[in-house]
């Protein structure tokens, strides 16, 4: 089947007939229905091509390959693929062809991920203390006089996951607007343990403590950042002003950027971390968030729209 499929694909991709004339093209633009950007290991997807048709209304042939999960070629219209547990990015190739026509192809990518402590994010030494919910396990640590969550909140009751794909919630945490951020911290509270969204004063207390102790790092930022990887790829880019990332404080910040919740778009991944504070700004519709940037040894803050700005959430114990 592999050899036959390869021959068909090669024939369908010819640009010229034997007499030197150019073959006509198929109509439309090829896309793949049911193809997410991220999946969990063991997920089975049913993929179906769409968007391209035969100019004379005849049936098209389709040729598929998914590497490295299933490198052998397959000719079928509806394609079923089960992804292994290996944390990797897979290439999905689909070619539409018809005799006498120039074929059209599409290459897409699917990344296999895993959430939690032993998942896609590596390089963080989580403490033993934790609280668990139906949506995730949150680890906490005492830093100076404060106790902080040291991974991003991922409660699915609100907020958005990266790329709006829920499998990423327990990998990077979710992006919340201001009211959602206040609510998710309050929702983690129990009779014996109260959690709140930190105020700017809380954040400054953390930053001042780290600045005084340096926690074995060249800069405050380096002591707050985790030298983490995502599926083996380094997350924080090294920059001389920041210095070697030590995560000496144990805060374990990772660069997941921010979300525009109005347009459901995401920016700043691998460049900075953004966290909400509970402190409102002068404008009624704004509150402050704090930032760690890959090229800035210090911390920063700014006022952002409460409704449309989506940031990560870390809760503080009160």
Buried (B, 14 or more C-beta within 10 A) or exposed (E): EEEEBBEBBEEBBBEEEEEEEEBEEBBBEBBBEEBBBBBBBEBEBEBBBEBBBBEEEEEBBBBBBBEEBBEEBBBEEEBEBEBBEEBBBBBBBBBBBBEEBBBBBBEBEBBBBBBBBEBBBBBBEBEEEBBEBEBBBBBBBEBBEBBBBBBBBBBBEBBBBBBBBBBBBBBBBBBBBBEBBBBBBEBBBEEEEBBBBBBBEBBBBBBEBBBEBBBEBBBBBBBBBBBBBBBEEEBBEEBEBBBEBBBBBBBBBBBBBBBBBEEEEBEBBBBBBBBBBBBBBEEEEBBBBBBBBBEBBBBEBEBBBBBBBBBBBBBBBE
